[in-house]
Amino acid sequence: MRRGPQRSRLHDIDVVVLIADYEAGITVKAICESHGVGLSRLYRILNENRVPRRKPSPGRIPEVTNVATTNGAKVASWLKSAFGNCAII
């Protein structure tokens, strides 16, 4: 059963432009919005056309790691208050 609105098939030129946008470094969110596709469909198109996935930008990785290590106690406290004594995996 399909969920959401049914989308028409992208034309070949639209797929070429979508791939060019991805390879140019445009954000995945912006590509999805401009071409009217969801994230799963975007990645399916990229996989079908053997487009290599981008790696996360190095500037964002330390920032996330830093937040996780410095605020670890705050996050654990928030999770405990939000979810009680449920096991966190």
Secondary structure, 3 states (H helix, E strand, C coil): CCCCCCCCCCCHHHHHHHHHHHHCCCCHHHHHHHHCCCHHHHHHHHHHCCCCCCCCCCCCHHHHHHHHHHCHHHHHHHHHHHHCCCCCC
